[in-house]
């Protein structure tokens, strides 16, 4: 067994690491919010989130990622607002 397999292929800069944490936080928030809706919609929201995040996982441009984060946060807030109105 080679010790080379334990060496990461690429290190993230601090800025990239923090941006990644922000993306993961948004994903978790989407899933937590999805738990508050009906079962059928819960699964649909979770599938949508997963496919959307998967579609953009290879994105490396910081400005584009920030734009996606802003849009995602806005959508989560709208969903949370809708849930509050229907409760």
PANUPA-372879 format. One record per atom (N, C-alpha, C): residue number from 1; residue in three letters; chain; atom name; z, x, y. Coordinates in pm, whole numbers. Layout:
REM residues N
NUM; ALA; A; CA; Z; X; Y
...
//
This chain:
REM residues 87
1; UNK; A; N; 0; 84; -118
1; UNK; A; CA; 0; 0; 0
1; UNK; A; C; 0; 88; 123
2; UNK; A; N; -90; 63; 210
2; UNK; A; CA; -107; 143; 330
2; UNK; A; C; -14; 96; 441
3; UNK; A; N; 39; 190; 518
3; UNK; A; CA; 126; 154; 630
3; UNK; A; C; 44; 104; 749
4; UNK; A; N; -88; 123; 744
4; UNK; A; CA; -174; 78; 853
4; UNK; A; C; -176; -74; 865
5; UNK; A; N; -151; -144; 757
5; UNK; A; CA; -157; -290; 761
5; UNK; A; C; -45; -349; 845
6; UNK; A; N; 60; -273; 871
6; UNK; A; CA; 173; -320; 949
6; UNK; A; C; 154; -299; 1099
7; UNK; A; N; 52; -226; 1137
7; UNK; A; CA; 27; -199; 1278
7; UNK; A; C; -57; -312; 1336
8; UNK; A; N; -7; -375; 1444
8; UNK; A; CA; -86; -484; 1505
8; UNK; A; C; -219; -432; 1557
9; UNK; A; N; -321; -514; 1547
9; UNK; A; CA; -453; -473; 1591
9; UNK; A; C; -465; -465; 1742
10; UNK; A; N; -394; -553; 1813
10; UNK; A; CA; -404; -554; 1957
10; UNK; A; C; -269; -596; 2016
11; UNK; A; N; -225; -524; 2116
11; UNK; A; CA; -102; -559; 2184
11; UNK; A; C; -134; -645; 2306
12; UNK; A; N; -48; -741; 2334
12; UNK; A; CA; -65; -825; 2451
12; UNK; A; C; 6; -761; 2570
13; UNK; A; N; -53; -775; 2687
13; UNK; A; CA; 16; -730; 2808
13; UNK; A; C; 126; -832; 2836
14; UNK; A; N; 216; -800; 2926
14; UNK; A; CA; 324; -891; 2960
14; UNK; A; C; 268; -1022; 3016
15; UNK; A; N; 166; -1012; 3099
15; UNK; A; CA; 104; -1131; 3159
15; UNK; A; C; 42; -1219; 3049
16; UNK; A; N; -27; -1156; 2954
16; UNK; A; CA; -87; -1232; 2844
16; UNK; A; C; 19; -1295; 2755
17; UNK; A; N; 126; -1222; 2730
17; UNK; A; CA; 236; -1273; 2648
17; UNK; A; C; 299; -1396; 2713
18; UNK; A; N; 323; -1388; 2844
18; UNK; A; CA; 385; -1499; 2915
18; UNK; A; C; 292; -1620; 2918
19; UNK; A; N; 164; -1596; 2935
19; UNK; A; CA; 66; -1705; 2935
19; UNK; A; C; 62; -1771; 2797
20; UNK; A; N; 68; -1689; 2693
20; UNK; A; CA; 69; -1741; 2555
20; UNK; A; C; 192; -1829; 2533
21; UNK; A; N; 307; -1786; 2583
21; UNK; A; CA; 429; -1864; 2569
21; UNK; A; C; 417; -1998; 2642
22; UNK; A; N; 351; -1997; 2755
22; UNK; A; CA; 329; -2120; 2832
22; UNK; A; C; 241; -2218; 2754
23; UNK; A; N; 139; -2165; 2688
23; UNK; A; CA; 49; -2247; 2607
23; UNK; A; C; 126; -2306; 2489
24; UNK; A; N; 204; -2225; 2421
24; UNK; A; CA; 282; -2273; 2307
24; UNK; A; C; 384; -2379; 2351
25; UNK; A; N; 443; -2359; 2466
25; UNK; A; CA; 538; -2455; 2520
25; UNK; A; C; 470; -2590; 2547
26; UNK; A; N; 350; -2586; 2603
26; UNK; A; CA; 275; -2709; 2628
26; UNK; A; C; 244; -2779; 2496
27; UNK; A; N; 203; -2704; 2395
27; UNK; A; CA; 171; -2763; 2265
27; UNK; A; C; 294; -2833; 2207
28; UNK; A; N; 408; -2767; 2214
28; UNK; A; CA; 532; -2828; 2165
28; UNK; A; C; 566; -2955; 2243
29; UNK; A; N; 545; -2952; 2374
29; UNK; A; CA; 574; -3068; 2457
29; UNK; A; C; 483; -3185; 2421
30; UNK; A; N; 357; -3157; 2391
30; UNK; A; CA; 264; -3261; 2350
30; UNK; A; C; 315; -3326; 2220
31; UNK; A; N; 355; -3243; 2124
31; UNK; A; CA; 402; -3295; 1996
31; UNK; A; C; 532; -3374; 2012
32; UNK; A; N; 623; -3327; 2097
32; UNK; A; CA; 748; -3401; 2122
32; UNK; A; C; 717; -3536; 2187
33; UNK; A; N; 624; -3537; 2279
33; UNK; A; CA; 586; -3661; 2346
33; UNK; A; C; 520; -3756; 2246
34; UNK; A; N; 438; -3703; 2158
34; UNK; A; CA; 369; -3786; 2058
34; UNK; A; C; 469; -3857; 1966
35; UNK; A; N; 582; -3797; 1942
35; UNK; A; CA; 684; -3859; 1856
35; UNK; A; C; 738; -3989; 1915
36; UNK; A; N; 722; -4007; 2045
36; UNK; A; CA; 778; -4123; 2113
36; UNK; A; C; 687; -4246; 2110
37; UNK; A; N; 568; -4232; 2056
37; UNK; A; CA; 474; -4345; 2052
37; UNK; A; C; 465; -4400; 1910
38; UNK; A; N; 392; -4511; 1894
38; UNK; A; CA; 376; -4574; 1763
38; UNK; A; C; 314; -4478; 1663
39; UNK; A; N; 342; -4504; 1534
39; UNK; A; CA; 296; -4413; 1428
39; UNK; A; C; 147; -4384; 1430
40; UNK; A; N; 64; -4487; 1440
40; UNK; A; CA; -81; -4464; 1441
40; UNK; A; C; -125; -4378; 1557
41; UNK; A; N; -69; -4405; 1674
41; UNK; A; CA; -104; -4327; 1792
41; UNK; A; C; -43; -4187; 1785
42; UNK; A; N; 74; -4176; 1724
42; UNK; A; CA; 140; -4046; 1712
42; UNK; A; C; 49; -3948; 1638
43; UNK; A; N; -4; -3993; 1525
43; UNK; A; CA; -92; -3907; 1446
43; UNK; A; C; -220; -3874; 1522
44; UNK; A; N; -273; -3972; 1592
44; UNK; A; CA; -396; -3952; 1669
44; UNK; A; C; -374; -3848; 1781
45; UNK; A; N; -263; -3858; 1850
45; UNK; A; CA; -232; -3764; 1958
45; UNK; A; C; -212; -3623; 1901
46; UNK; A; N; -140; -3613; 1790
46; UNK; A; CA; -117; -3482; 1728
46; UNK; A; C; -249; -3419; 1683
47; UNK; A; N; -338; -3499; 1625
47; UNK; A; CA; -469; -3447; 1582
47; UNK; A; C; -551; -3403; 1702
48; UNK; A; N; -549; -3484; 1808
48; UNK; A; CA; -622; -3450; 1930
48; UNK; A; C; -572; -3317; 1986
49; UNK; A; N; -438; -3305; 1995
49; UNK; A; CA; -380; -3182; 2051
49; UNK; A; C; -419; -3061; 1968
50; UNK; A; N; -405; -3073; 1837
50; UNK; A; CA; -438; -2961; 1749
50; UNK; A; C; -585; -2920; 1765
51; UNK; A; N; -674; -3018; 1765
51; UNK; A; CA; -816; -2985; 1775
51; UNK; A; C; -849; -2925; 1912
52; UNK; A; N; -786; -2976; 2017
52; UNK; A; CA; -812; -2924; 2151
52; UNK; A; C; -761; -2780; 2165
53; UNK; A; N; -641; -2754; 2115
53; UNK; A; CA; -586; -2619; 2123
53; UNK; A; C; -667; -2524; 2034
54; UNK; A; N; -708; -2570; 1916
54; UNK; A; CA; -790; -2487; 1827
54; UNK; A; C; -924; -2453; 1892
55; UNK; A; N; -982; -2550; 1961
55; UNK; A; CA; -1112; -2528; 2024
55; UNK; A; C; -1107; -2420; 2131
56; UNK; A; N; -991; -2402; 2192
56; UNK; A; CA; -979; -2306; 2302
56; UNK; A; C; -898; -2182; 2266
57; UNK; A; N; -864; -2164; 2139
57; UNK; A; CA; -776; -2053; 2102
57; UNK; A; C; -840; -1915; 2121
58; UNK; A; N; -971; -1907; 2123
58; UNK; A; CA; -1036; -1776; 2143
58; UNK; A; C; -1060; -1746; 2290
59; UNK; A; N; -1019; -1836; 2377
59; UNK; A; CA; -1038; -1818; 2522
59; UNK; A; C; -955; -1698; 2570
60; UNK; A; N; -1015; -1608; 2644
60; UNK; A; CA; -943; -1490; 2692
60; UNK; A; C; -937; -1482; 2845
61; UNK; A; N; -1019; -1561; 2913
61; UNK; A; CA; -1021; -1557; 3058
61; UNK; A; C; -896; -1624; 3113
62; UNK; A; N; -816; -1549; 3188
62; UNK; A; CA; -688; -1598; 3238
62; UNK; A; C; -704; -1719; 3329
63; UNK; A; N; -803; -1718; 3416
63; UNK; A; CA; -825; -1831; 3508
63; UNK; A; C; -860; -1957; 3430
64; UNK; A; N; -941; -1944; 3329
64; UNK; A; CA; -979; -2059; 3247
64; UNK; A; C; -858; -2113; 3172
65; UNK; A; N; -777; -2024; 3117
65; UNK; A; CA; -657; -2065; 3044
65; UNK; A; C; -561; -2138; 3138
66; UNK; A; N; -543; -2085; 3258
66; UNK; A; CA; -455; -2151; 3355
66; UNK; A; C; -508; -2290; 3392
67; UNK; A; N; -639; -2301; 3407
67; UNK; A; CA; -699; -2432; 3435
67; UNK; A; C; -676; -2530; 3322
68; UNK; A; N; -692; -2483; 3198
68; UNK; A; CA; -665; -2567; 3082
68; UNK; A; C; -518; -2609; 3077
69; UNK; A; N; -428; -2517; 3111
69; UNK; A; CA; -285; -2549; 3114
69; UNK; A; C; -254; -2657; 3217
70; UNK; A; N; -311; -2642; 3335
70; UNK; A; CA; -288; -2740; 3442
70; UNK; A; C; -336; -2878; 3397
71; UNK; A; N; -455; -2882; 3340
71; UNK; A; CA; -511; -3008; 3291
71; UNK; A; C; -424; -3066; 3179
72; UNK; A; N; -381; -2981; 3087
72; UNK; A; CA; -297; -3026; 2976
72; UNK; A; C; -164; -3080; 3023
73; UNK; A; N; -102; -3013; 3119
73; UNK; A; CA; 27; -3058; 3171
73; UNK; A; C; 11; -3192; 3242
74; UNK; A; N; -98; -3209; 3314
74; UNK; A; CA; -124; -3336; 3383
74; UNK; A; C; -139; -3449; 3281
75; UNK; A; N; -211; -3421; 3174
75; UNK; A; CA; -232; -3522; 3071
75; UNK; A; C; -102; -3560; 3001
76; UNK; A; N; -15; -3462; 2977
76; UNK; A; CA; 114; -3490; 2914
76; UNK; A; C; 199; -3576; 3006
77; UNK; A; N; 200; -3545; 3133
77; UNK; A; CA; 278; -3625; 3229
77; UNK; A; C; 226; -3768; 3235
78; UNK; A; N; 94; -3786; 3231
78; UNK; A; CA; 36; -3920; 3229
78; UNK; A; C; 78; -3996; 3103
79; UNK; A; N; 76; -3927; 2990
79; UNK; A; CA; 116; -3989; 2864
79; UNK; A; C; 264; -4028; 2869
80; UNK; A; N; 348; -3938; 2920
80; UNK; A; CA; 491; -3967; 2932
80; UNK; A; C; 515; -4086; 3025
81; UNK; A; N; 440; -4091; 3133
81; UNK; A; CA; 452; -4203; 3228
81; UNK; A; C; 412; -4335; 3161
82; UNK; A; N; 306; -4332; 3084
82; UNK; A; CA; 261; -4452; 3012
82; UNK; A; C; 366; -4497; 2911
83; UNK; A; N; 427; -4402; 2843
83; UNK; A; CA; 530; -4435; 2744
83; UNK; A; C; 649; -4501; 2812
84; UNK; A; N; 688; -4449; 2927
84; UNK; A; CA; 803; -4507; 3001
84; UNK; A; C; 773; -4649; 3046
85; UNK; A; N; 649; -4673; 3089
85; UNK; A; CA; 610; -4806; 3137
85; UNK; A; C; 612; -4908; 3025
86; UNK; A; N; 576; -4866; 2904
86; UNK; A; CA; 568; -4960; 2792
86; UNK; A; C; 701; -4977; 2720
87; UNK; A; N; 797; -4892; 2750
87; UNK; A; CA; 928; -4901; 2682
87; UNK; A; C; 1017; -5007; 2742
//
